[in-house]
């Protein structure tokens, strides 16, 4: 056979194998099966949750508003959520492996034969070439399989980038400059007002939305079925409006997509859907700025202020916020949420939940919550920072900052005497507190530990930096063997409590400037101590021991 013919056959074979692999990968996307591993705890109907609503299903809805059996938003969605696992048939993995090996063999053979200059017999007659070829084929197969596996894992875990604009319908659609005075929709998956790319809407009057969403993820990620939805490159100015939704997974005001922006002022928002009906929600880079608002939600997983997949931004000033559902904190952040000069009540949940490398900032505000969690009571807290397994939030450091504010777990709550003010699990976190009053009855300022609910066993503790600036703190700080703490006190801060009293923490670093003070209420164990006062006169041992790397400082 002539060399030219051999090369044509080899090229066709290689092209065919590559096309087959591409086709297999394409088909894998449509043949992926979705299953839901419930990560939510069944609703707790205890009377002290102020009639917090529970899910109508045995699967509790995630805090931020996910449906009863949603992916593990972790608490996600907006609080504990259910994890969607996308499973690919085993046959596809076998096909990918075989195709990868075949491609590798063809490529290696062409290289060794120098483009078919050598005959098959000549190639196979050299043992060194054969061994080298086999090793090269194995390495190439492993490399291609790794890349393919990474692609498939992304499919299975839902981490592939989703469109930040999705098909949506509405009774009123804005594609240019338009004023909308009153709007309504009663159909499922339809918004009352939809602002598309290039649209500029001014919305006033009454906006009502009824009808459930048929797809929870489309609702929570892309805003389908929201009363007002602004998509990529669209803008809306909402003023003096009354916005009401009654459907399940029917958010009130939703910005989704880069350069989507909503400005809302002097308006009232009410959602009464059983779950997934948030007040303000931004995803995929959307932005919402609000002032002088009254936001009330009734359902489960219905945070007053929320961000979800793709990280959005919500900024609210001089407003009153109230949530009444299970897993419905005042703030659920998988993006950036800022609240100033406002009041908030979470009657069936935590005050604030931050997921992944995202943030919540509170200034001159007062938040009060029942502190009741959504995961078999392991997440009871005033403020929770964690990383879910849903893929809705990127891995990284969660940030919570409170300045000149008050955070409380209500004394009437069933978990008042047991819930920590702060709970951190399966993430790194920075907590910044300045002149903030903390009210709670458990005596536990912060709990940093792994749980069976989130993360991989052995790697799901918390790593916290707690910064106190002109701050008074009281209560124990508890850690498990997987967790770490860096505790910094400055500018006259005062801490009264005990740290790592059971000696279980992976590491604890305590730092005080000369103006700050610590009073022990129990033996405390730290890995390192940095005190600007070399005489330690700013530490009141109070009859207890402070152990530094195993040695008592005040022996």
Secondary structure, DSSP 8 states (H G I E B T S, - for coil): --HHHHHHHHHHHHHHHHHHHHHHHHHHHHS-EEEEE--S------GGGTS-B--SSSS---TTT--TT--B-SBTTTTB-BEEEEE--HHHHHHHHHHHHHHHHHHHHHHHTTTTTS-HHHHHT-HHHHHHHHHHHHHHHHHHHHHHHHHHHHHHHT-S---SS---EEEEEESSEEEEEEEEE-STTEEEEEE-TT-EEEEEEEEEE-S--S-HHHHHHH-TT-SEEE-TT-EEEEEEEEEEE-STT--SEEEESTT-EEEEEEEEEEE--SBS--SEEEETT-EEEEEEEEEEE-SBT--SEEE-TT--EEEEES-EEEE-BTT--SEEESSEEEEES-EEEETTS-SEEEESS-EEEEES-EEEE----SSTTTT-EEEEEE--SSSSS-SSEEEEEEES-EEEE-TTSTTTTT-EEEEEESEEEEEEEES-EEE-SSSEEEEE---SSSS-TTS--EEEEEEEES-EEESEEEE-TT-EEEEEEESS-EEEE-BSTTS--SEEEEEE-TT-EEEESS-EEESEEEES-TT-TTEE-TT--EEETTEETT-
